[in-house]
Amino acid sequence: MIAIKNEGKLVSVSVIGEFTLADYKDFEQQVNYSIEFQGGVNLLLDLRDMVRYTLDVAWEEIRYSHEHKYDFRKIAIITSDEWMVWLAWLNRLFVDAEIHVFDDPGLAMDWLQAEEA
């Protein structure tokens, strides 16, 4: 399950439990809307409550990231899971965005908003 919030150029996503392909499609739709009307977007991914994700989500994420390589400015990922940190590092190959991993949501938000100040 996911919760998505659009605020101007910021798209915030919280994943709770299992991250499914249907959830990812909802995410894509929201991000595409923001890209269309806002241009490049910042992304806040809160994965602290994610239990697992399906293999088709991983494949779709690679495809989508490659297709939208230049549409993201900053991506902040909130997690303490070392596997997700490794995946964030790997994702740098597919998008032309700054990607940082945080343990603290406040620090993640501060970093995302720093360019707007």
Secondary structure, DSSP 4 states (H G I P E B T S, - for coil): -EEEEEETTEEEEEEEEEE-HHHHHHHHHHHHHHHHHHSSEEEEEEEEEEEEE-HHHHHHHHHHHHHTTTSEEEEEEE---HHHHHHHHHHTTT--SEEEEES-HHHHHHHHHGGG-
